[in-house]
Amino acid sequence: MANISSPTETERCIESLIAVFQRYAGQDGHGLTLSKKEFLNFMNTELGAFTKNQKDPGVLDRIMKKLDLNSDGQLDFPEFLNLIGGLAQACHESFINRVR
């Protein structure tokens, strides 16, 4: 019988990103994309510190519009990953600047 190992930290992170996307994408009954309402709910709940620090009330609308590469008014999983990747990169750059 094959030895099944526990998921790695990276695998757990990927599973978590998928689960979070599906949780918010499923709120309006269409679980494959985030509507604008679902995106705003995700941002305000999961990234509340980021959204609370924004002085411009239109910033989230502009972020969604920029992420929505096919301009269908929804964010699919690859478009969502662009947000996550961009935020991770910004956090990494902030970390690098602190250690310099």
N, C-alpha and C positions, 0 to 999 in steps of 0.2 A: 504494500500500500504506500502511495506517495506521501511524503511528509509535507503537509500544508503549513506554510509559515504565516505568521501574522502580517497584516499589511504594514508596509513601511510608513514612516512619517509623511513622506511625499505622497504616497498612495492615499493615506487618510486625508490629507489636505485636498487632493483632487476630488475624492468622494464627498468631502464637505462642501466644496464649491458647487458640485453638481446638485447636492441636496438643497443648498440654499437657493440656487437658481430655480429649481423645481418647486420649492415651497412658495416663492413669490410669483412665479409664472403661472401657477395653478389657481391663484386667487380668483380670477375672473372666468375660470372654466376652460381656458385654452392654455394648456401646460407647456407648449413649445416655445412661447415667446413672452417677453415682459411688455405689457401695455404701458402707456405713460403713467397711469395710476399705480400700477404694480411697481414700476421703476421708482417712482417717488416714494412709495411705501418702503421699498428696499433701502433706498438711500437714507431716508429719515430714521429707519429702524437699525439697519446694520452699519451705517456710516454716519451716525448722528453727530459725532464730534465734528466731522467734516462739514456737514450741512449747516450746523449751528454757527460755525465760524464764517459763513458766507454772508457778506454784506449785500450782495446783489441778489434780489429775489428771482431773477431770471436765469441764474447760473445753471440750475438743474435742467431747465428746458433746453439750454444751449448744449449742455453735456449730452443729453439724450439725442438731440438732433445730430451732433457730431459723431456719436457712436453708431447711429442708425445708417449704416453704409448703403443699404438698398432703399432707403427713404420710404419704408412701408409703415412708419409710425409705431413699430414694434422693435424690440431688441431680441434677437435670437441668441443662442448660447455663444457662438463665436463673437458676436458683437459685445455681449456681456463680458467675455474674457478680455476684450480690448480694454474695458474699464478696469478690471482687476489687474491686468498687466501694467497698465499705466500708473495705477495707484501704487503697486508694488515697486515699480521703478522709481517713482518719486520718493517713496519711503527709503529705499536703498540709497539713493543719492543724498538724502538728508543725513542718513547714518554715516556715509562716507565723509560728508562735510564736517560732521561733528568730531570724527576721529583724526582729522588732519590738523 
